[in-house]
Amino acid sequence: MPYRLPDDYLRYERLISEINQKKPSFSIFIGDTKSGSTPCSDEYNQKVKSYFNQFISPLIYSVGDNEWTDCHRPLAGSYDPIERLNTLRSEFFNSQKSFGKQKISLTRQSDTNSRYQKFVENAYWIKNQFLFVSIHIPGSNNNFEADERSKAEYEERNRANLEWIENAFALASSKGYLGIIFSYQADMFYTAAQAINADSGYRDTLHSLSKNAQEFKKPILLIHGDSHRLILDQPLKTINQKQILENVLRLQIMGAEQVQAVEIQVDPKSEQPFSFTPILLRQNMNQPKP
């Protein structure tokens, strides 16, 4: 969001105002700052940043596909996607701080491993003995496309992502954290084949999450967007795809025509620590009309 311009600007501003009134510890924007059919311009990126800084509490941004992988489309401006990605990194991730009027410090992958200095968008932070991890997994099959430049970009970022996932589980285990929350953009559960097919840009990621979640045993929450519908379920399975991993919940956030959000509470004292309250603003609804 916002997708439908200029109408959605007002809806987005309403939502930001509602979130500010709720005074959360922080907010997470899980990608797609625009539709895939609007220009990927520098001017629009600056508008996005100005919206992010209207949040009073810290705002952490995880990159989506509409911001770069889909920018080659004529309606998006026929940009070079790799150039747009490099611009996002330099414009949105040039410090160790979050967005928002109040900011928090983030540990970026580029700070922890010199081999991955490029991947400034991957970050983690800790709150109440829970590890929060932002990881760059976009839609459009994770940019694992037929074009050789795209494949090369995917392969490099995929290696960094897999290490970032391993690092998260190792850190949570060594520090005794109570659980892990991963935030990213792609719907990796759109079809069951994404976990097993060789042409899936998500197979490696799902394999890593399955293996580590099974060994970690503690609560894990996966938060993403991409498919735009509100879903809470348990889609992650064991590596052999035969059993559900019951310690893993998936929250897919609404988006696109639904300019809404979800409030998440994390209770360190509860065996199942995650609870969810949709934020459904009446004035932002399409059906029924407000």
C-alpha contacts under 8 A as a table, 3 or more apart, distances in Angstrom:
res1	aa1	res2	aa2	distance
1	M	8	D	7.65
1	M	12	Y	7.19
1	M	32	D	6.30
1	M	33	T	5.13
1	M	34	K	5.43
1	M	35	S	7.31
1	M	255	G	6.23
1	M	256	A	5.72
1	M	259	V	6.59
2	P	5	L	7.04
2	P	8	D	5.24
2	P	9	Y	6.20
2	P	12	Y	6.34
2	P	33	T	6.32
2	P	34	K	5.45
2	P	35	S	7.36
2	P	256	A	7.01
2	P	259	V	7.39
3	Y	8	D	6.44
3	Y	33	T	7.81
3	Y	34	K	5.11
3	Y	35	S	4.77
3	Y	256	A	5.57
3	Y	257	E	7.03
4	R	7	D	5.91
4	R	8	D	5.33
4	R	35	S	7.64
4	R	256	A	7.95
4	R	257	E	7.55
5	L	8	D	5.59
5	L	9	Y	6.77
6	P	9	Y	5.72
6	P	10	L	7.99
7	D	10	L	6.25
7	D	11	R	7.21
8	D	11	R	4.88
8	D	12	Y	5.91
8	D	259	V	7.72
9	Y	12	Y	5.15
9	Y	13	E	6.15
10	L	13	E	5.06
10	L	14	R	6.19
11	R	14	R	5.11
11	R	15	L	6.35
11	R	259	V	6.47
11	R	283	Q	7.80
11	R	284	N	5.69
12	Y	15	L	5.08
12	Y	16	I	6.25
12	Y	259	V	6.36
13	E	16	I	5.09
13	E	17	S	6.17
14	R	17	S	5.11
14	R	18	E	6.25
14	R	284	N	7.98
15	L	18	E	5.04
15	L	19	I	6.20
15	L	259	V	7.29
15	L	260	Q	6.61
15	L	261	A	7.74
15	L	281	L	7.41
16	I	19	I	5.12
16	I	20	N	6.11
16	I	54	Q	7.31
16	I	55	F	6.33
17	S	20	N	5.05
17	S	21	Q	6.32
17	S	55	F	7.89
18	E	21	Q	5.17
18	E	22	K	6.55
19	I	22	K	5.13
19	I	23	K	6.60
19	I	24	P	7.27
19	I	55	F	7.75
20	N	23	K	5.23
20	N	24	P	7.44
20	N	55	F	6.24
20	N	56	I	5.88
20	N	57	S	7.15
23	K	56	I	7.73
23	K	57	S	6.71
24	P	27	S	6.88
24	P	57	S	6.54
25	S	57	S	6.39
25	S	58	P	7.27
26	F	57	S	5.27
26	F	58	P	4.70
26	F	59	L	5.80
26	F	60	I	7.62
27	S	57	S	7.13
27	S	58	P	6.28
27	S	59	L	4.80
27	S	60	I	6.32
28	I	59	L	5.68
28	I	60	I	4.82
28	I	61	Y	5.98
28	I	62	S	7.51
28	I	183	S	7.67
29	F	59	L	7.11
29	F	60	I	6.19
29	F	61	Y	4.89
29	F	62	S	6.14
30	I	61	Y	6.26
30	I	62	S	4.89
30	I	63	V	6.65
30	I	64	G	6.96
30	I	183	S	6.44
30	I	184	Y	5.53
30	I	185	Q	5.14
30	I	223	I	7.65
30	I	224	H	5.89
30	I	225	G	6.19
31	G	61	Y	6.98
31	G	62	S	5.39
31	G	63	V	4.61
31	G	64	G	3.78
31	G	65	D	7.30
31	G	66	N	7.99
31	G	67	E	7.98
31	G	138	P	7.83
31	G	184	Y	7.19
31	G	185	Q	5.20
31	G	225	G	7.08
31	G	226	D	7.81
32	D	35	S	6.77
32	D	63	V	7.07
32	D	64	G	4.67
32	D	65	D	6.42
32	D	66	N	5.34
32	D	67	E	6.28
32	D	185	Q	7.68
32	D	226	D	7.59
33	T	48	V	6.86
33	T	64	G	7.49
33	T	66	N	7.29
33	T	67	E	6.74
34	K	38	T	6.86
34	K	66	N	6.37
34	K	67	E	7.03
35	S	38	T	5.85
35	S	66	N	6.11
35	S	256	A	7.36
36	G	66	N	4.91
36	G	67	E	7.84
36	G	70	D	6.14
36	G	71	C	7.21
36	G	73	R	7.86
36	G	75	L	7.84
36	G	76	A	6.32
37	S	73	R	7.47
37	S	75	L	4.93
37	S	76	A	5.02
38	T	75	L	5.90
38	T	76	A	4.73
38	T	77	G	7.52
39	P	44	Y	7.72
39	P	71	C	7.48
39	P	75	L	6.49
39	P	76	A	4.00
39	P	77	G	4.96
40	C	44	Y	6.78
40	C	45	N	7.53
40	C	67	E	6.42
40	C	68	W	7.38
40	C	71	C	6.02
40	C	76	A	5.69
40	C	77	G	6.35
40	C	79	Y	7.34
40	C	84	R	7.65
41	S	44	Y	5.23
41	S	45	N	6.46
41	S	77	G	7.69
42	D	45	N	5.05
42	D	46	Q	6.43
43	E	46	Q	5.25
43	E	47	K	6.54
44	Y	47	K	4.97
44	Y	48	V	6.28
45	N	48	V	5.03
45	N	49	K	6.34
46	Q	49	K	5.09
46	Q	50	S	6.28
47	K	50	S	5.07
47	K	51	Y	6.37
48	V	51	Y	5.16
48	V	52	F	6.27
49	K	52	F	4.99
49	K	53	N	6.29
49	K	92	F	7.54
49	K	99	F	7.97
50	S	53	N	5.21
50	S	54	Q	6.53
51	Y	54	Q	5.10
51	Y	55	F	7.33
52	F	55	F	5.90
52	F	59	L	6.54
52	F	99	F	5.96
52	F	100	G	5.96
53	N	56	I	7.36
53	N	59	L	7.71
53	N	99	F	5.59
53	N	100	G	4.17
53	N	101	K	5.72
54	Q	100	G	6.23
54	Q	101	K	6.75
55	F	58	P	6.87
55	F	59	L	6.70
55	F	99	F	7.90
55	F	100	G	4.85
55	F	101	K	6.25
56	I	100	G	5.48
56	I	101	K	4.74
56	I	102	Q	5.86
57	S	100	G	5.62
57	S	101	K	6.29
57	S	102	Q	5.13
57	S	103	K	7.00
58	P	98	S	5.97
58	P	99	F	5.68
58	P	100	G	4.51
58	P	101	K	6.80
58	P	102	Q	5.30
58	P	103	K	4.76
58	P	104	I	6.19
59	L	98	S	5.81
59	L	99	F	4.79
59	L	100	G	5.19
59	L	103	K	7.55
60	I	98	S	5.48
60	I	99	F	6.24
61	Y	98	S	7.91
61	Y	99	F	7.86
61	Y	134	S	7.86
62	S	121	E	7.11
62	S	122	N	7.97
62	S	134	S	5.98
62	S	135	I	6.62
62	S	136	H	6.31
62	S	183	S	6.91
62	S	184	Y	5.62
62	S	185	Q	6.80
63	V	67	E	7.24
63	V	121	E	7.58
63	V	136	H	5.91
63	V	137	I	7.58
63	V	138	P	6.78
63	V	184	Y	7.19
63	V	185	Q	6.65
64	G	67	E	5.90
64	G	68	W	7.60
64	G	136	H	7.74
64	G	137	I	7.49
64	G	138	P	4.91
64	G	139	G	6.74
64	G	184	Y	7.76
64	G	185	Q	5.28
64	G	186	A	7.35
64	G	226	D	7.86
65	D	68	W	5.62
65	D	69	T	5.03
65	D	70	D	6.12
65	D	138	P	4.92
65	D	139	G	5.24
65	D	140	S	6.52
65	D	185	Q	7.74
66	N	69	T	6.27
66	N	70	D	5.25
66	N	71	C	6.70
67	E	70	D	7.04
67	E	71	C	6.78
67	E	84	R	7.48
67	E	85	L	7.72
68	W	71	C	5.13
68	W	81	P	4.95
68	W	82	I	7.20
68	W	84	R	5.31
68	W	85	L	5.49
69	T	72	H	7.28
69	T	81	P	5.20
69	T	82	I	7.70
69	T	85	L	7.90
69	T	140	S	7.17
69	T	143	N	6.39
70	D	73	R	6.05
70	D	76	A	7.38
70	D	81	P	6.96
70	D	140	S	7.74
71	C	74	P	7.93
71	C	76	A	5.12
71	C	77	G	6.52
71	C	78	S	6.07
71	C	79	Y	5.32
71	C	80	D	6.84
71	C	81	P	5.61
71	C	84	R	7.58
72	H	76	A	6.63
72	H	77	G	6.81
72	H	78	S	4.24
72	H	79	Y	4.84
72	H	80	D	5.86
72	H	81	P	6.12
73	R	76	A	5.12
73	R	77	G	6.45
73	R	78	S	5.15
73	R	79	Y	7.54
74	P	77	G	5.13
74	P	78	S	4.67
75	L	78	S	7.19
76	A	79	Y	7.34
79	Y	83	E	7.71
79	Y	84	R	7.17
80	D	83	E	5.36
80	D	84	R	6.36
81	P	84	R	4.99
81	P	85	L	6.17
82	I	85	L	5.02
82	I	86	N	6.26
82	I	153	E	8.00
83	E	86	N	5.15
83	E	87	T	6.22
84	R	87	T	5.01
84	R	88	L	6.21
85	L	88	L	5.06
85	L	89	R	6.31
86	N	89	R	5.16
86	N	90	S	6.34
87	T	90	S	5.19
87	T	91	E	5.94
88	L	91	E	5.17
88	L	92	F	5.59
88	L	93	F	7.43
89	R	92	F	5.62
89	R	93	F	5.24
89	R	94	N	7.04
89	R	120	V	6.66
89	R	121	E	6.71
90	S	93	F	5.92
90	S	94	N	5.56
91	E	94	N	6.32
93	F	96	Q	7.54
93	F	120	V	5.99
93	F	121	E	6.04
94	N	120	V	7.71
96	Q	105	S	5.60
96	Q	106	L	5.29
96	Q	107	T	6.69
96	Q	108	R	7.02
97	K	103	K	6.08
97	K	104	I	5.63
97	K	105	S	4.62
97	K	106	L	5.79
98	S	103	K	5.23
98	S	104	I	5.52
98	S	105	S	6.42
98	S	106	L	6.77
99	F	102	Q	7.67
99	F	103	K	6.00
100	G	103	K	5.68
105	S	125	W	7.49
106	L	123	A	6.09
106	L	124	Y	5.85
106	L	125	W	5.51
107	T	111	D	6.66
107	T	112	T	7.69
107	T	123	A	5.34
107	T	124	Y	5.33
107	T	125	W	6.43
108	R	111	D	5.27
108	R	112	T	6.85
108	R	119	F	7.84
108	R	120	V	5.68
108	R	121	E	6.92
108	R	122	N	5.67
108	R	123	A	4.16
108	R	124	Y	6.57
109	Q	112	T	5.22
109	Q	113	N	6.34
109	Q	116	Y	6.57
109	Q	117	Q	7.11
109	Q	119	F	6.19
109	Q	120	V	6.09
109	Q	121	E	7.68
109	Q	122	N	5.52
109	Q	123	A	5.88
109	Q	164	W	7.13
110	S	113	N	5.79
110	S	114	S	6.39
110	S	115	R	7.92
110	S	116	Y	5.37
110	S	117	Q	3.97
110	S	118	K	6.41
110	S	119	F	5.72
110	S	120	V	5.28
110	S	122	N	7.96
111	D	114	S	7.24
111	D	117	Q	7.13
113	N	116	Y	5.66
113	N	117	Q	6.86
114	S	117	Q	5.34
116	Y	119	F	5.63
116	Y	160	A	6.43
117	Q	120	V	6.66
119	F	122	N	5.97
119	F	157	R	7.58
119	F	160	A	7.40
120	V	123	A	7.33
121	E	134	S	7.60
121	E	135	I	7.10
121	E	136	H	6.66
122	N	133	V	7.62
122	N	134	S	5.46
122	N	135	I	4.75
122	N	136	H	6.15
122	N	161	N	7.89
122	N	164	W	7.62
123	A	133	V	5.91
123	A	134	S	5.17
123	A	135	I	6.79
124	Y	131	L	7.02
124	Y	132	F	5.46
124	Y	133	V	4.37
124	Y	134	S	6.08
125	W	131	L	6.15
125	W	132	F	5.34
125	W	133	V	6.75
126	I	129	Q	6.45
126	I	130	F	5.68
126	I	131	L	4.78
126	I	132	F	5.94
127	K	130	F	5.40
127	K	131	L	6.75
127	K	132	F	7.62
128	N	268	P	6.89
129	Q	176	G	7.95
129	Q	177	Y	4.99
129	Q	178	L	5.74
129	Q	179	G	7.61
129	Q	268	P	7.39
130	F	177	Y	5.49
130	F	178	L	5.46
130	F	179	G	5.14
130	F	180	I	5.80
130	F	181	I	7.49
130	F	268	P	7.97
131	L	168	A	7.73
131	L	172	A	6.69
131	L	177	Y	6.72
131	L	178	L	7.96
131	L	179	G	6.39
131	L	180	I	4.77
131	L	181	I	6.26
132	F	180	I	5.89
132	F	181	I	4.77
132	F	182	F	6.07
132	F	183	S	7.74
133	V	168	A	7.34
133	V	180	I	7.40
133	V	181	I	6.05
133	V	182	F	4.76
133	V	183	S	6.16
134	S	182	F	5.94
134	S	183	S	4.89
134	S	184	Y	6.08
135	I	161	N	6.77
135	I	164	W	7.74
135	I	182	F	7.20
135	I	183	S	6.33
135	I	184	Y	5.39
136	H	161	N	7.21
136	H	184	Y	5.95
136	H	185	Q	7.43
137	I	142	N	5.93
137	I	184	Y	5.62
137	I	185	Q	5.92
137	I	186	A	5.76
138	P	141	N	7.30
138	P	142	N	5.02
138	P	143	N	7.33
138	P	184	Y	7.17
138	P	185	Q	5.17
138	P	186	A	4.68
139	G	142	N	5.34
139	G	143	N	7.37
139	G	185	Q	6.60
139	G	186	A	4.34
139	G	187	D	6.70
139	G	226	D	6.39
140	S	143	N	5.69
140	S	144	F	7.76
140	S	186	A	7.97
141	N	144	F	5.62
141	N	145	E	7.27
141	N	186	A	8.00
141	N	200	S	6.57
141	N	201	G	5.01
141	N	202	Y	6.97
142	N	154	Y	6.78
142	N	186	A	7.45
142	N	201	G	5.17
142	N	202	Y	6.78
143	N	150	S	5.91
143	N	151	K	6.92
143	N	153	E	7.65
143	N	154	Y	5.79
143	N	201	G	7.19
144	F	150	S	6.25
144	F	151	K	5.14
144	F	154	Y	5.61
144	F	155	E	7.97
144	F	199	D	7.92
144	F	200	S	7.52
144	F	201	G	5.24
145	E	148	E	7.68
145	E	150	S	5.92
145	E	151	K	5.91
146	A	150	S	7.36
146	A	151	K	7.02
147	D	150	S	5.32
147	D	151	K	6.35
148	E	151	K	5.01
148	E	152	A	6.13
149	R	152	A	5.14
149	R	153	E	6.23
150	S	153	E	5.10
150	S	154	Y	6.10
151	K	154	Y	4.96
151	K	155	E	6.05
152	A	155	E	5.17
152	A	156	E	6.30
153	E	156	E	5.39
153	E	157	R	6.19
154	Y	157	R	5.22
154	Y	158	N	5.67
154	Y	201	G	7.99
155	E	158	N	5.02
155	E	159	R	6.25
156	E	159	R	5.39
156	E	160	A	6.56
157	R	160	A	5.01
157	R	161	N	6.02
158	N	161	N	4.95
158	N	162	L	6.06
158	N	205	T	7.93
159	R	162	L	5.27
159	R	163	E	6.33
160	A	163	E	5.24
160	A	164	W	6.12
161	N	164	W	4.89
161	N	165	I	6.21
161	N	205	T	7.79
162	L	165	I	5.17
162	L	166	E	6.29
162	L	204	D	7.63
162	L	205	T	6.45
162	L	208	S	7.00
163	E	166	E	5.01
163	E	167	N	5.94
164	W	167	N	4.94
164	W	168	A	6.14
165	I	168	A	5.09
165	I	169	F	6.47
165	I	208	S	7.37
165	I	209	L	7.40
166	E	169	F	5.36
166	E	170	A	6.13
166	E	208	S	7.67
166	E	212	N	7.56
167	N	170	A	5.08
167	N	171	L	5.96
168	A	171	L	5.18
168	A	172	A	6.08
168	A	180	I	7.96
169	F	172	A	5.11
169	F	173	S	6.03
169	F	180	I	7.96
169	F	212	N	6.76
169	F	216	F	7.17
170	A	173	S	5.19
170	A	174	S	6.07
171	L	174	S	5.21
171	L	175	K	6.00
172	A	175	K	5.34
172	A	176	G	5.78
172	A	177	Y	4.90
172	A	178	L	7.70
172	A	179	G	7.32
172	A	180	I	7.35
173	S	176	G	5.17
173	S	177	Y	6.56
173	S	216	F	7.21
174	S	177	Y	7.98
177	Y	180	I	7.76
178	L	218	K	6.64
178	L	219	P	7.27
178	L	268	P	7.04
179	G	218	K	5.60
179	G	219	P	4.92
179	G	220	I	5.63
180	I	219	P	6.75
180	I	220	I	4.92
180	I	221	L	6.45
181	I	220	I	5.76
181	I	221	L	4.67
181	I	222	L	5.98
181	I	223	I	7.40
182	F	220	I	7.77
182	F	221	L	6.23
182	F	222	L	4.95
182	F	223	I	6.12
183	S	222	L	6.11
183	S	223	I	4.76
183	S	224	H	5.91
184	Y	223	I	6.50
184	Y	224	H	5.17
184	Y	225	G	7.61
185	Q	223	I	7.94
185	Q	224	H	4.74
185	Q	225	G	5.08
185	Q	226	D	5.86
186	A	224	H	6.20
186	A	225	G	6.24
186	A	226	D	5.34
187	D	190	Y	5.75
187	D	224	H	6.60
187	D	225	G	6.43
187	D	226	D	5.55
187	D	227	S	6.31
187	D	252	Q	7.80
188	M	191	T	7.71
188	M	194	Q	6.58
188	M	195	A	7.88
188	M	202	Y	6.20
188	M	206	L	7.75
189	F	192	A	6.37
189	F	194	Q	6.79
189	F	195	A	7.84
189	F	235	P	6.84
190	Y	194	Q	7.42
191	T	194	Q	5.81
192	A	195	A	6.04
192	A	196	I	7.63
193	A	196	I	5.35
193	A	197	N	5.50
193	A	200	S	7.67
194	Q	197	N	5.88
194	Q	200	S	5.21
194	Q	201	G	7.56
194	Q	202	Y	6.06
194	Q	203	R	5.87
195	A	200	S	7.29
195	A	202	Y	6.61
195	A	203	R	4.59
195	A	204	D	7.90
195	A	206	L	6.01
195	A	207	H	7.17
196	I	200	S	7.41
196	I	203	R	5.82
197	N	200	S	5.42
197	N	203	R	6.92
198	A	203	R	7.41
200	S	203	R	5.56
201	G	204	D	7.47
202	Y	205	T	5.26
202	Y	206	L	6.12
203	R	206	L	5.28
203	R	207	H	6.08
204	D	207	H	5.11
204	D	208	S	6.22
205	T	208	S	5.17
205	T	209	L	6.18
206	L	209	L	5.05
206	L	210	S	5.97
206	L	236	L	7.68
207	H	210	S	5.17
207	H	211	K	6.15
207	H	239	I	6.01
208	S	211	K	5.25
208	S	212	N	6.06
209	L	212	N	5.33
209	L	213	A	5.74
210	S	213	A	5.30
210	S	214	Q	6.09
210	S	236	L	6.70
210	S	237	K	6.33
210	S	238	T	5.48
210	S	239	I	5.75
210	S	245	L	7.71
211	K	214	Q	5.44
211	K	215	E	6.49
211	K	238	T	7.10
211	K	239	I	6.40
212	N	215	E	5.13
212	N	216	F	5.88
213	A	216	F	4.99
213	A	217	K	5.98
213	A	218	K	7.65
213	A	220	I	7.38
213	A	245	L	7.69
213	A	247	N	7.59
213	A	248	V	7.39
214	Q	217	K	5.53
214	Q	238	T	7.24
214	Q	245	L	6.93
217	K	247	N	6.44
218	K	247	N	6.26
219	P	247	N	4.91
219	P	248	V	6.08
219	P	249	L	7.97
219	P	272	Q	7.07
219	P	273	P	7.52
220	I	247	N	6.11
220	I	248	V	4.71
220	I	249	L	6.33
221	L	248	V	5.76
221	L	249	L	4.91
221	L	250	R	5.81
221	L	251	L	7.32
221	L	274	F	7.95
222	L	248	V	7.40
222	L	249	L	6.23
222	L	250	R	4.67
222	L	251	L	6.10
223	I	250	R	6.05
223	I	251	L	4.89
223	I	252	Q	5.91
223	I	253	I	7.30
224	H	250	R	7.96
224	H	251	L	6.54
224	H	252	Q	5.04
224	H	253	I	6.14
225	G	228	H	5.85
225	G	229	R	7.91
225	G	252	Q	5.28
225	G	253	I	4.97
225	G	254	M	6.69
225	G	255	G	7.10
226	D	255	G	7.80
227	S	252	Q	7.74
227	S	254	M	7.70
227	S	255	G	7.86
228	H	252	Q	7.47
228	H	253	I	6.26
228	H	254	M	4.32
228	H	255	G	4.42
228	H	256	A	6.10
228	H	258	Q	7.56
229	R	252	Q	6.67
229	R	253	I	6.21
229	R	254	M	4.46
229	R	255	G	6.88
230	L	251	L	7.41
230	L	252	Q	5.43
230	L	253	I	5.03
230	L	254	M	4.80
231	I	250	R	7.63
231	I	251	L	5.74
231	I	252	Q	4.97
231	I	253	I	6.96
232	L	249	L	7.09
232	L	250	R	5.66
232	L	251	L	4.71
232	L	252	Q	6.52
233	D	249	L	5.89
233	D	250	R	5.42
233	D	251	L	6.90
234	Q	244	I	6.87
234	Q	245	L	7.16
234	Q	246	E	6.78
234	Q	248	V	6.21
234	Q	249	L	5.00
234	Q	250	R	5.81
235	P	244	I	6.89
235	P	245	L	7.93
235	P	249	L	7.64
235	P	250	R	6.92
236	L	244	I	6.18
236	L	245	L	5.92
236	L	248	V	6.82
236	L	249	L	8.00
237	K	240	N	7.64
237	K	241	Q	5.14
237	K	242	K	6.72
237	K	243	Q	5.42
237	K	244	I	4.40
237	K	245	L	5.19
238	T	241	Q	5.07
238	T	242	K	6.32
238	T	243	Q	5.54
238	T	244	I	6.37
238	T	245	L	6.23
239	I	242	K	7.84
240	N	243	Q	7.83
241	Q	244	I	7.80
245	L	248	V	5.82
246	E	249	L	7.46
253	I	261	A	6.91
253	I	262	V	7.12
254	M	258	Q	5.98
254	M	259	V	7.41
254	M	260	Q	6.58
254	M	261	A	6.83
255	G	258	Q	4.83
255	G	259	V	5.71
255	G	260	Q	6.87
256	A	259	V	6.63
257	E	286	N	7.67
258	Q	284	N	7.47
258	Q	285	M	6.97
258	Q	286	N	7.67
259	V	284	N	6.33
259	V	285	M	7.81
260	Q	278	P	7.86
260	Q	279	I	5.93
260	Q	280	L	5.59
260	Q	281	L	6.74
260	Q	284	N	7.40
261	A	278	P	6.14
261	A	279	I	5.06
261	A	280	L	7.01
262	V	276	F	6.67
262	V	277	T	5.72
262	V	278	P	4.26
262	V	279	I	5.24
263	E	276	F	5.76
263	E	277	T	5.04
263	E	278	P	6.03
263	E	279	I	6.63
264	I	274	F	6.84
264	I	275	S	5.75
264	I	276	F	4.72
264	I	277	T	6.50
265	Q	273	P	7.72
265	Q	274	F	5.80
265	Q	275	S	5.21
265	Q	276	F	6.42
266	V	273	P	5.16
266	V	274	F	4.87
266	V	275	S	6.65
267	D	270	S	5.56
267	D	273	P	4.64
267	D	274	F	6.62
268	P	273	P	6.00
269	K	273	P	7.16
270	S	273	P	4.85
280	L	284	N	7.61
280	L	285	M	7.61
281	L	284	N	5.31
281	L	285	M	6.66
282	R	285	M	5.43
282	R	290	P	5.95
283	Q	289	K	7.98
283	Q	290	P	5.25
284	N	290	P	7.48
285	M	288	P	6.61
285	M	289	K	6.19
285	M	290	P	6.41
286	N	289	K	5.23
286	N	290	P	7.45
287	Q	290	P	7.82
